[in-house]
Amino acid sequence: MPTKTARRLEYHDRFALQQADQAIRKDVLRALVELVTNSNDSYGRFEAHGKPADGRIIIEIRRKVKDAEIRVRDFAEGMDTAIMNEAVGTYGAPTSGFLQGESVRGLWGRGLKDAFYGLGHGRVMSIRNGYYYEAALFTQDGAPMYDPPDEGQPVTDDLRQDLQIPEGNGTVLEIVISRTDVSVPLIDTLRFKLQQHFELRTIMNTRRRQVILREMDRYNRVKQEYPLSYTPPTGIRIYNEAFYVPGTPALVHLEVHRSDEPLTTVSEVGDYADGGLLVLSKRVVMALTLLKYGHSEHATRVYGSITCDYLHDLLQKEETEPILSATRDGLNWDHTFMKALRTEVEAKLEPLIQAERRLAQQQRAVVLDKRLRKRFTSALKRLNSIASEVLVGPRSAKTLSRPDIPFNGFGFVKEFISIQNGRAAGLTVRAKFSGDLRPGHIVEVVSEHPRVRVVTPYVELAARKDYPEIGEARIQVEGMQVGAEGVVSARVNGRRAEALVKVVSRPAEEESSGPRSFITDIEFNPSGDPRQRAAFDRETARIIIATRAPSVAQYLGLDGSGVTTPQGQVLLAELVTEVLCREIARVGVQNGKLPAFHESMEASIQAHVQRLEHEFAHEIHAYFVDPQYRREVGQGEGD
């Protein structure tokens, strides 16, 4: 048998391009994640040597019909010829410092190259120790190409001005998006997704970094500029312990929080979810997961972190059993150690999820039998018709279409809105023009909460075309932390109006085109404020019965059980009457549908509450209380 000589396996040129496609997937966002983390790693190495770092990472987007451009600039180490040839001119080599134990994300030495080849071509331009270096990455005849830098040339003022690195070291990564199958998202989408992407979360949430997104015009001037940041949801910490994975030296720190609001999950929105646990190793984000609870409705408030530096040890050994996907799609949970880690973390999460399940069961509204639900449905129809009779009156087309005028002639059209974290939403202020309030007057808008940002602090009142005696202005506000809740105030000529803005994780539901019922339902809720027996939720248009309120708990269970008893029916009728009449009076007085009898708005509202209760209470009782529990009232007895 002839002797054979072994040789190294040769890889085809297209292999690198296929890897780039798998890693980037024609997605500008994925490419930007690679470039931003590359700059962050450079700062990390800089800081590891005790050197002061600027910390800025500037992203510039120049949209064009063809060959759009992106630039990512940092002011960190910079690269010379030797560093570029190693870090940029090789593919798949561990060049980031990861194998030397540094806290960096560049695990395989491919991220930067994938971004260039996945989108088109470009240049790496850098200043280091007073010299300028430039390399190029492009494809030629289907092959990935690298044009190395010449020996460095002394940096000039013109070069520094062009790169916008006025002093010290720094690097600019410039990509021309020449691939026709790659589209550039709108700047608002880029802004939202960059802030939300889980791999950038620790970068966006540290004072050591300042990430700035710029939209450039065709002359390469700044058109719009946005500082980017991410703040975890408001909530409480429900678990914070360290433990070892059995049979290994791996120390794990599990920290779990419960959000004040339901959160988007990985199963819903992937990399941009607010919910879930970040998997960290030496401060490097490796995954976002809820493990087996990823689709559980009782885990939607869970967020936090799993910190395990042992993952770096495994990666440095370059085992044949990989724990991280080569295309950076996350961790390989089928790895022997990852299975053990998963088992331990899930065991810690199980009682927390069970507690959420029990809480949900306690808060669930009473399951009404068919007869009682039919009665509620009939009652709600009548309650809404009462509201319509008082607030709308005779149904003329002109009356129905005319906009409501807020109390005192100035106010918000909606006093409560929910906005999605990282997104902007609109509020409208409306005014009736009078002697001291005219078209063109400027409304000043402020927010009392730092995470509810007013995008338009000054807006101008403009007359409506259909009703020129009515003025309106549109205000933009932005939510910057899930769970943040703040009052937005509008002021003009001594008048003031307020609206409550709540930041949520999931997109706010679109309003239906048809009119919404004044009251949509009656809910029994043990989590309602016990100091207030019943309240009106303006966001959902529901009457909320607080079943833990002392006077309510004497007759109704936490889930509303007991509502079929005589005392339960009478109590419910009283509570519904109280809430309905007060809400009708409030809306009527504030919108000018009901006259203001007093200088005090509250006194005027209370006067109408008493009148409405006298007029409608007996009718509401007839819907909620069975006839055998009601006494026939003779003529004159009810007066």
C-alpha positions as CSV (number, residue, x, y, z in Angstrom):
1,M,0.0,0.0,0.0
2,P,1.6,3.3,-1.1
3,T,2.5,5.8,1.7
4,K,0.3,8.9,1.8
5,T,1.5,12.3,3.0
6,A,-1.1,14.2,5.2
7,R,-1.6,17.9,4.6
8,R,-3.8,20.7,6.0
9,L,-7.3,20.8,4.7
10,E,-7.9,23.7,2.3
11,Y,-10.9,25.9,2.8
12,H,-12.6,27.5,-0.3
13,D,-12.7,31.3,-0.4
14,R,-16.5,31.2,-0.3
15,F,-16.4,29.6,3.2
16,A,-15.7,33.0,4.8
17,L,-18.4,34.7,2.9
18,Q,-20.9,31.9,3.9
19,Q,-19.9,32.4,7.5
20,A,-20.4,36.2,7.2
21,D,-23.9,35.6,5.7
22,Q,-24.8,33.2,8.5
23,A,-23.5,35.6,11.2
24,I,-24.9,38.9,9.8
25,R,-28.0,37.6,7.9
26,K,-28.1,40.8,5.7
27,D,-29.0,42.7,8.9
28,V,-27.5,46.1,9.5
29,L,-28.4,45.8,13.2
30,R,-26.4,42.6,13.7
31,A,-23.4,44.2,11.9
32,L,-23.6,47.2,14.2
33,V,-23.7,45.0,17.2
34,E,-20.4,43.5,16.0
35,L,-18.8,46.9,15.4
36,V,-19.9,48.4,18.7
37,T,-18.7,45.5,20.8
38,N,-15.4,45.6,18.9
39,S,-15.0,49.2,20.0
40,N,-16.1,48.4,23.5
41,D,-13.5,45.6,23.6
42,S,-10.8,48.1,22.6
43,Y,-11.8,50.3,25.4
44,G,-11.8,47.3,27.8
45,R,-8.2,46.4,26.9
46,F,-7.2,50.1,27.2
47,E,-8.7,50.3,30.7
48,A,-7.2,47.0,31.7
49,H,-3.8,48.6,31.5
50,G,-4.9,51.5,33.8
51,K,-5.2,54.0,31.0
52,P,-7.9,56.7,31.1
53,A,-10.5,56.1,28.3
54,D,-12.7,58.5,26.5
55,G,-15.5,55.9,26.4
56,R,-17.4,57.4,23.4
57,I,-18.6,55.1,20.6
58,I,-20.2,57.1,17.7
59,I,-22.4,55.4,15.1
60,E,-23.0,57.4,11.9
61,I,-25.6,56.4,9.3
62,R,-25.7,58.0,5.9
63,R,-28.7,56.7,4.0
64,K,-28.5,56.7,0.1
65,V,-30.4,55.0,-2.6
66,K,-27.3,53.1,-3.4
67,D,-24.1,52.4,-1.4
68,A,-25.4,53.7,2.0
69,E,-22.6,54.1,4.5
70,I,-22.1,53.4,8.2
71,R,-19.2,54.5,10.4
72,V,-18.4,53.4,13.9
73,R,-15.8,55.6,15.7
74,D,-14.0,55.1,19.0
75,F,-11.2,56.9,20.8
76,A,-9.5,53.8,22.3
77,E,-6.2,51.9,21.4
78,G,-5.9,52.5,17.7
79,M,-4.2,49.9,15.5
80,D,-0.8,49.9,13.7
81,T,0.2,47.7,10.7
82,A,1.1,44.7,12.8
83,I,-2.2,44.8,14.8
84,M,-4.3,45.4,11.7
85,N,-2.7,42.5,9.9
86,E,-3.4,40.2,12.8
87,A,-6.9,41.5,13.9
88,V,-8.3,42.5,10.5
89,G,-6.2,40.5,8.0
90,T,-6.9,37.0,9.5
91,Y,-10.1,35.1,9.8
92,G,-11.0,32.8,12.7
93,A,-7.9,33.5,14.7
94,P,-8.3,34.5,18.4
95,T,-7.0,38.0,18.0
96,S,-9.1,40.0,20.5
97,G,-7.2,39.0,23.6
98,F,-9.9,36.6,24.7
99,L,-7.5,33.6,25.0
100,Q,-5.2,35.7,27.1
101,G,-8.1,36.0,29.6
102,E,-9.2,39.5,28.8
103,S,-12.8,40.5,29.3
104,V,-13.7,40.9,25.7
105,R,-16.4,39.6,23.4
106,G,-14.3,38.8,20.3
107,L,-14.3,35.1,20.8
108,W,-13.4,33.8,17.4
109,G,-11.8,36.8,15.7
110,R,-14.5,37.0,13.0
111,G,-17.0,39.6,14.1
112,L,-15.5,42.7,12.4
113,K,-14.8,40.8,9.2
114,D,-18.3,39.3,9.1
115,A,-19.8,42.8,9.4
116,F,-17.8,44.1,6.4
117,Y,-18.3,41.0,4.1
118,G,-22.0,40.6,5.2
119,L,-22.9,44.1,4.1
120,G,-20.5,45.0,1.3
121,H,-17.0,46.5,1.6
122,G,-15.1,49.1,3.5
123,R,-12.1,50.5,5.3
124,V,-10.5,50.3,8.7
125,M,-8.8,53.6,9.5
126,S,-6.8,54.1,12.7
127,I,-4.5,56.5,14.5
128,R,-2.0,55.0,16.9
129,N,0.9,56.8,18.6
130,G,0.9,59.7,16.1
131,Y,0.7,57.6,12.9
132,Y,-2.2,56.9,10.6
133,Y,-3.0,53.4,9.2
134,E,-5.6,52.2,6.7
135,A,-6.7,48.8,5.5
136,A,-9.5,47.6,3.2
137,L,-11.9,44.7,3.2
138,F,-13.8,43.8,0.0
139,T,-14.7,40.9,-2.3
140,Q,-13.3,40.2,-5.7
141,D,-14.5,37.5,-8.1
142,G,-16.4,35.9,-5.1
143,A,-13.3,35.8,-2.9
144,P,-12.8,37.8,0.4
145,M,-9.9,40.3,0.0
146,Y,-7.8,42.2,2.5
147,D,-5.7,45.2,1.4
148,P,-3.1,45.7,4.2
149,P,-1.9,49.1,5.4
150,D,1.3,50.6,4.3
151,E,3.8,51.6,6.9
152,G,2.2,54.3,9.0
153,Q,2.3,57.9,7.9
154,P,2.5,60.8,10.4
155,V,-1.0,61.9,11.2
156,T,-1.9,65.4,10.0
157,D,-4.5,67.9,11.2
158,D,-6.5,67.3,8.0
159,L,-6.5,63.5,8.7
160,R,-7.7,64.1,12.2
161,Q,-10.4,66.4,11.1
162,D,-11.6,64.0,8.4
163,L,-11.7,61.1,11.0
164,Q,-13.0,63.4,13.7
165,I,-10.4,62.1,16.2
166,P,-8.9,65.5,17.3
167,E,-6.2,64.0,19.6
168,G,-4.8,60.7,20.9
169,N,-5.6,57.3,19.4
170,G,-8.8,56.0,17.8
171,T,-10.3,53.9,15.0
172,V,-13.0,54.4,12.4
173,L,-14.7,51.4,10.9
174,E,-16.4,52.5,7.6
175,I,-18.7,50.1,5.7
176,V,-20.2,50.8,2.3
177,I,-23.5,48.8,2.0
178,S,-23.0,47.8,-1.6
179,R,-25.0,44.6,-1.4
180,T,-28.4,45.2,-3.1
181,D,-30.2,42.7,-0.9
182,V,-29.4,44.6,2.3
183,S,-31.7,47.5,3.4
184,V,-31.0,50.2,6.0
185,P,-33.7,50.6,8.7
186,L,-35.1,54.0,9.5
187,I,-33.2,55.9,12.1
188,D,-36.0,55.5,14.7
189,T,-35.9,51.7,14.2
190,L,-32.1,51.7,14.5
191,R,-32.3,53.7,17.6
192,F,-34.9,51.5,19.3
193,K,-33.2,48.2,18.4
194,L,-29.7,49.3,19.3
195,Q,-30.9,50.3,22.8
196,Q,-32.9,47.1,23.2
197,H,-30.4,44.6,21.9
198,F,-29.4,42.3,24.7
199,E,-25.7,42.1,23.7
200,L,-25.3,45.8,24.0
201,R,-27.3,46.2,27.2
202,T,-24.2,46.3,29.6
203,I,-22.6,48.8,27.2
204,M,-25.6,51.0,27.2
205,N,-26.0,50.8,30.9
206,T,-22.6,51.9,32.1
207,R,-21.2,55.3,32.8
208,R,-17.9,54.3,31.3
209,R,-19.4,54.4,27.8
210,Q,-21.4,56.9,25.8
211,V,-22.9,55.5,22.7
212,I,-24.2,58.1,20.2
213,L,-26.2,57.5,17.0
214,R,-26.1,60.1,14.3
215,E,-28.0,60.4,11.0
216,M,-25.9,62.1,8.4
217,D,-27.2,64.1,5.4
218,R,-25.8,63.8,1.9
219,Y,-23.1,66.3,2.7
220,N,-22.0,64.2,5.6
221,R,-23.3,66.7,8.1
222,V,-25.1,65.7,11.3
223,K,-28.8,65.7,10.6
224,Q,-30.0,64.1,13.9
225,E,-28.1,62.9,16.9
226,Y,-29.3,60.6,19.7
227,P,-27.5,59.5,22.8
228,L,-28.3,55.8,23.4
229,S,-28.9,54.1,26.7
230,Y,-30.8,51.3,28.4
231,T,-32.2,51.2,31.9
232,P,-33.5,47.9,33.4
233,P,-37.2,47.8,34.2
234,T,-38.5,49.0,37.6
235,G,-39.0,46.1,39.9
236,I,-37.9,44.3,43.1
237,R,-35.2,41.7,43.5
238,I,-36.6,38.4,44.4
239,Y,-33.5,36.2,44.3
240,N,-29.8,36.9,44.8
241,E,-27.6,33.9,45.6
242,A,-24.3,32.3,44.5
243,F,-23.9,28.6,44.2
244,Y,-21.5,26.0,42.6
245,V,-22.6,23.7,39.8
246,P,-22.2,20.2,41.2
247,G,-19.1,18.3,40.1
248,T,-17.4,21.4,38.7
249,P,-15.4,24.4,40.0
250,A,-18.0,26.7,38.4
251,L,-19.3,29.5,40.7
252,V,-22.7,30.9,39.5
253,H,-24.3,34.1,40.7
254,L,-28.0,34.2,40.0
255,E,-29.9,37.5,40.4
256,V,-33.6,37.6,39.6
257,H,-35.9,40.6,39.6
258,R,-39.7,40.9,39.3
259,S,-40.8,43.7,37.0
260,D,-43.6,46.0,38.0
261,E,-44.9,45.5,34.4
262,P,-45.2,42.5,32.1
263,L,-42.2,42.3,29.8
264,T,-41.6,41.2,26.2
265,T,-39.9,37.8,26.1
266,V,-37.3,36.2,23.8
267,S,-40.1,33.9,22.4
268,E,-41.9,37.1,21.3
269,V,-39.3,39.5,20.1
270,G,-36.0,37.7,20.2
271,D,-32.8,39.7,20.8
272,Y,-34.8,42.8,21.8
273,A,-36.7,41.4,24.8
274,D,-36.9,43.3,28.1
275,G,-37.5,40.1,29.9
276,G,-35.2,37.1,30.5
277,L,-31.9,36.4,32.1
278,L,-28.6,37.7,30.7
279,V,-25.9,35.1,30.7
280,L,-22.6,36.8,31.6
281,S,-19.0,35.7,31.8
282,K,-16.4,38.3,32.9
283,R,-18.9,41.0,32.1
284,V,-19.4,39.7,28.5
285,V,-23.0,39.1,27.5
286,M,-23.4,35.6,25.9
287,A,-27.1,34.9,25.8
288,L,-30.6,36.1,26.9
289,T,-32.8,33.2,28.0
290,L,-35.6,32.1,30.3
291,L,-34.6,28.4,29.8
292,K,-37.6,26.1,30.0
293,Y,-39.8,29.0,31.1
294,G,-39.4,30.9,27.8
295,H,-43.1,30.4,26.9
296,S,-44.6,30.5,30.3
297,E,-47.2,33.2,30.9
298,H,-46.1,33.3,34.6
299,A,-42.5,34.3,33.7
300,T,-43.2,37.5,31.8
301,R,-42.1,39.7,34.7
302,V,-38.8,37.9,35.3
303,Y,-35.5,39.6,34.4
304,G,-32.0,39.5,35.8
305,S,-28.7,37.7,35.2
306,I,-26.8,34.4,35.4
307,T,-23.1,35.2,35.9
308,C,-20.6,32.4,35.4
309,D,-17.0,33.3,34.6
310,Y,-16.2,29.6,34.2
311,L,-17.7,29.9,30.7
312,H,-14.5,31.7,29.7
313,D,-12.4,28.9,31.1
314,L,-14.2,26.4,28.9
315,L,-13.9,28.6,25.8
316,Q,-10.2,29.1,26.4
317,K,-9.6,25.4,26.4
318,E,-11.0,25.2,22.8
319,E,-12.8,22.0,23.6
320,T,-14.1,19.7,20.8
321,E,-17.5,20.1,22.4
322,P,-18.4,23.8,21.7
323,I,-20.4,25.8,24.2
324,L,-20.9,28.8,21.9
325,S,-22.3,28.9,18.4
326,A,-19.7,29.8,15.8
327,T,-22.3,32.2,14.3
328,R,-22.9,33.8,17.7
329,D,-26.5,32.6,17.9
330,G,-26.1,31.9,21.6
331,L,-24.9,29.2,23.9
332,N,-25.0,25.5,23.2
333,W,-27.3,24.3,25.9
334,D,-26.6,20.7,24.9
335,H,-23.0,21.0,26.1
336,T,-22.4,18.8,29.2
337,F,-21.7,21.7,31.5
338,M,-24.5,23.8,30.0
339,K,-27.0,21.1,30.8
340,A,-25.8,21.0,34.4
341,L,-26.0,24.8,34.7
342,R,-29.4,24.8,33.2
343,T,-30.7,22.2,35.7
344,E,-29.4,24.2,38.6
345,V,-30.8,27.5,37.5
346,E,-34.2,26.1,36.6
347,A,-34.4,24.5,40.0
348,K,-33.8,27.9,41.6
349,L,-36.4,29.6,39.3
350,E,-39.1,26.9,39.9
351,P,-40.4,28.3,43.2
352,L,-40.4,31.8,41.9
353,I,-42.5,30.9,38.9
354,Q,-44.8,28.8,41.1
355,A,-45.3,31.9,43.3
356,E,-46.2,33.9,40.2
357,R,-48.7,31.2,39.2
358,R,-50.4,31.3,42.6
359,L,-50.5,35.1,42.5
360,A,-52.2,35.0,39.0
361,Q,-54.8,32.6,40.3
362,Q,-55.6,34.9,43.3
363,Q,-55.9,37.9,41.0
364,R,-58.0,36.2,38.5
365,A,-61.5,37.7,38.2
366,V,-64.5,35.7,39.5
367,V,-65.7,33.2,37.0
368,L,-69.4,34.1,36.7
369,D,-72.1,31.6,35.8
370,K,-74.0,32.2,32.6
371,R,-77.0,33.8,34.4
372,L,-74.8,36.3,36.3
373,R,-72.7,37.1,33.2
374,K,-75.9,37.8,31.3
375,R,-77.0,40.2,34.0
376,F,-73.6,41.9,34.0
377,T,-73.8,42.3,30.2
378,S,-77.3,43.9,30.5
379,A,-76.2,46.1,33.3
380,L,-73.1,47.3,31.4
381,K,-75.3,48.3,28.4
382,R,-77.5,50.4,30.7
383,L,-74.5,51.9,32.5
384,N,-73.1,53.0,29.1
385,S,-76.4,54.4,28.0
386,I,-76.7,56.4,31.2
387,A,-73.2,57.9,30.5
388,S,-74.2,58.6,26.9
389,E,-77.5,60.4,28.0
390,V,-75.6,62.6,30.4
391,L,-72.5,63.4,28.4
392,V,-73.8,63.3,24.8
393,G,-77.4,64.2,25.1
394,P,-79.5,64.4,21.9
395,R,-77.7,62.6,19.1
396,S,-77.1,65.2,16.4
397,A,-74.3,64.7,14.0
398,K,-72.8,68.1,14.9
399,T,-72.9,67.4,18.6
400,L,-71.2,64.0,18.3
401,S,-68.4,65.2,16.1
402,R,-67.6,68.4,18.0
403,P,-64.4,67.9,20.0
404,D,-64.7,68.0,23.8
405,I,-63.3,71.1,25.5
406,P,-61.4,70.4,28.7
407,F,-62.4,72.0,31.9
408,N,-61.3,75.7,32.2
409,G,-60.7,75.7,28.4
410,F,-57.3,74.0,28.4
411,G,-56.2,70.4,28.9
412,F,-55.0,67.1,27.5
413,V,-57.4,65.1,25.3
414,K,-56.2,62.0,27.1
415,E,-55.2,62.1,30.7
416,F,-53.5,58.7,30.6
417,I,-51.4,57.0,28.0
418,S,-49.1,53.9,27.9
419,I,-46.0,54.1,25.7
420,Q,-43.5,51.4,24.8
421,N,-40.0,51.6,26.2
422,G,-37.6,53.3,23.7
423,R,-40.4,54.6,21.6
424,A,-42.0,58.0,21.2
425,A,-45.7,58.6,21.5
426,G,-48.0,61.6,21.1
427,L,-50.2,63.5,23.5
428,T,-52.6,66.2,22.4
429,V,-53.5,69.4,24.3
430,R,-56.7,71.2,23.4
431,A,-57.8,74.7,24.2
432,K,-60.8,77.0,23.6
433,F,-59.5,80.3,22.3
434,S,-60.5,83.3,24.4
435,G,-59.1,86.7,25.2
436,D,-56.0,85.4,26.9
437,L,-55.5,82.3,24.7
438,R,-55.0,82.7,21.0
439,P,-53.5,80.8,18.0
440,G,-49.8,80.9,18.1
441,H,-49.4,80.8,21.9
442,I,-46.5,78.6,23.0
443,V,-47.2,75.7,25.4
444,E,-44.3,74.7,27.7
445,V,-44.2,71.0,28.5
446,V,-42.2,69.3,31.3
447,S,-42.1,65.8,32.8
448,E,-41.6,65.2,36.5
449,H,-39.9,61.8,35.8
450,P,-36.4,61.6,34.4
451,R,-37.2,58.4,32.4
452,V,-40.3,59.9,30.8
453,R,-38.7,62.4,28.4
454,V,-40.5,65.2,26.6
455,V,-39.2,65.3,23.1
456,T,-41.0,68.6,22.2
457,P,-40.7,70.9,25.3
458,Y,-42.3,73.8,23.4
459,V,-45.3,73.4,21.0
460,E,-47.5,76.0,19.4
461,L,-51.3,76.1,19.6
462,A,-52.9,76.0,16.1
463,A,-56.5,76.5,15.2
464,R,-58.5,73.5,13.9
465,K,-59.7,73.8,10.4
466,D,-63.2,72.5,11.2
467,Y,-63.6,74.4,14.5
468,P,-61.3,77.5,14.3
469,E,-62.3,78.5,17.8
470,I,-60.6,75.4,19.1
471,G,-56.8,75.1,19.2
472,E,-54.6,72.0,19.5
473,A,-50.9,71.1,19.8
474,R,-49.2,67.7,19.5
475,I,-46.6,66.8,22.1
476,Q,-44.1,64.0,21.7
477,V,-42.9,62.0,24.8
478,E,-40.5,59.1,25.0
479,G,-40.3,56.3,27.6
480,M,-36.8,55.3,28.7
481,Q,-37.5,52.7,31.4
482,V,-40.2,50.0,31.7
483,G,-42.3,50.7,34.7
484,A,-41.5,54.4,34.9
485,E,-44.6,56.5,35.5
486,G,-44.6,60.3,35.4
487,V,-46.9,63.3,35.2
488,V,-46.4,65.4,32.1
489,S,-47.5,69.0,32.6
490,A,-48.4,71.6,29.9
491,R,-48.5,75.3,30.8
492,V,-49.7,78.3,28.8
493,N,-50.6,81.8,30.0
494,G,-51.1,80.7,33.6
495,R,-53.1,77.7,32.7
496,R,-51.9,74.2,33.5
497,A,-52.9,70.6,32.4
498,E,-51.6,67.2,33.4
499,A,-51.4,63.8,31.9
500,L,-50.1,60.5,33.4
501,V,-47.6,58.6,31.2
502,K,-46.7,55.0,31.9
503,V,-43.8,53.2,30.2
504,V,-44.5,49.6,29.3
505,S,-42.5,46.8,27.6
506,R,-45.1,45.6,25.1
507,P,-46.4,47.9,22.4
508,A,-49.5,49.8,23.5
509,E,-52.6,48.3,21.9
510,E,-54.1,50.3,19.0
511,E,-57.4,51.9,19.6
512,S,-60.3,50.6,17.6
513,S,-61.8,52.9,15.0
514,G,-65.2,52.7,16.6
515,P,-66.2,54.4,19.9
516,R,-65.1,52.6,23.0
517,S,-67.7,51.9,25.7
518,F,-67.6,54.3,28.7
519,I,-67.4,51.2,30.9
520,T,-66.1,47.9,29.5
521,D,-66.3,45.6,32.5
522,I,-66.5,45.1,36.3
523,E,-63.5,43.4,37.8
524,F,-62.9,41.9,41.3
525,N,-59.3,42.4,42.2
526,P,-57.5,41.6,45.5
527,S,-54.6,43.8,44.4
528,G,-56.7,46.9,44.3
529,D,-55.9,49.7,46.8
530,P,-57.9,48.6,49.9
531,R,-58.1,52.3,50.9
532,Q,-60.5,52.8,48.0
533,R,-63.3,50.2,47.8
534,A,-63.9,50.8,44.1
535,A,-62.2,52.8,41.4
536,F,-62.4,53.5,37.7
537,D,-59.4,52.3,35.7
538,R,-59.2,54.9,32.9
539,E,-56.8,52.9,30.8
540,T,-59.1,49.8,30.5
541,A,-62.4,51.6,31.3
542,R,-63.1,49.0,34.0
543,I,-64.7,49.4,37.4
544,I,-62.2,47.8,39.8
545,I,-63.6,46.4,43.1
546,A,-60.9,46.1,45.7
547,T,-61.9,42.9,47.4
548,R,-59.3,43.4,50.2
549,A,-61.0,46.6,51.4
550,P,-62.3,45.9,54.9
551,S,-65.9,46.8,54.2
552,V,-65.9,44.8,50.9
553,A,-64.1,41.7,52.4
554,Q,-67.0,41.3,54.9
555,Y,-69.3,40.4,52.1
556,L,-67.2,39.3,49.1
557,G,-64.3,36.8,48.7
558,L,-61.0,37.8,47.2
559,D,-62.2,36.5,43.8
560,G,-65.6,38.2,44.1
561,S,-67.4,35.1,45.4
562,G,-70.4,36.1,47.4
563,V,-71.7,38.5,44.8
564,T,-74.8,36.3,44.4
565,T,-75.8,36.7,48.0
566,P,-78.3,39.5,48.9
567,Q,-75.7,41.5,50.8
568,G,-73.2,41.0,48.0
569,Q,-75.6,42.2,45.3
570,V,-76.6,45.4,47.3
571,L,-72.9,46.2,48.0
572,L,-72.0,45.7,44.3
573,A,-74.9,48.0,43.2
574,E,-73.7,50.7,45.6
575,L,-70.1,50.5,44.5
576,V,-71.0,50.6,40.8
577,T,-73.3,53.6,41.4
578,E,-70.6,55.4,43.3
579,V,-67.9,54.9,40.7
580,L,-70.1,55.5,37.6
581,C,-71.7,58.7,38.9
582,R,-68.3,60.1,39.9
583,E,-66.7,59.3,36.6
584,I,-69.5,60.7,34.6
585,A,-69.4,63.9,36.7
586,R,-65.6,64.2,36.4
587,V,-65.6,63.8,32.6
588,G,-68.7,66.0,32.2
589,V,-67.3,68.9,34.2
590,Q,-63.8,68.7,32.8
591,N,-65.0,68.6,29.2
592,G,-67.6,71.3,29.7
593,K,-70.6,69.0,29.1
594,L,-71.9,69.6,32.6
595,P,-71.9,73.1,34.2
596,A,-69.4,74.1,36.8
597,F,-71.4,75.4,39.8
598,H,-68.5,76.3,41.9
599,E,-65.0,77.9,41.4
600,S,-63.6,74.6,42.7
601,M,-63.7,71.8,40.1
602,E,-63.9,69.2,42.8
603,A,-67.0,70.9,44.4
604,S,-68.7,71.0,41.0
605,I,-68.0,67.4,40.4
606,Q,-69.3,66.4,43.9
607,A,-72.5,68.4,43.3
608,H,-73.2,66.4,40.0
609,V,-72.3,63.1,41.8
610,Q,-75.1,63.7,44.3
611,R,-77.6,64.6,41.5
612,L,-76.7,61.6,39.4
613,E,-76.9,59.2,42.3
614,H,-80.4,60.5,43.1
615,E,-81.4,60.2,39.5
616,F,-80.0,56.8,38.6
617,A,-79.1,54.8,41.8
618,H,-82.5,53.0,42.0
619,E,-82.2,52.0,38.3
620,I,-78.7,50.6,38.8
621,H,-79.8,48.6,41.8
622,A,-82.6,47.1,39.7
623,Y,-79.9,45.6,37.4
624,F,-77.7,44.1,40.2
625,V,-80.1,43.1,43.0
626,D,-82.7,40.3,42.5
627,P,-86.3,41.4,42.8
628,Q,-86.9,39.3,45.9
629,Y,-84.3,41.3,47.8
630,R,-85.8,44.7,46.8
631,R,-88.9,46.3,48.4
632,E,-91.6,47.9,46.3
633,V,-91.4,51.6,46.7
634,G,-94.8,53.3,46.8
635,Q,-95.6,56.7,45.2
636,G,-93.9,59.4,47.1
637,E,-91.7,57.1,49.2
638,G,-88.6,57.5,47.0
639,D,-88.8,61.3,47.0
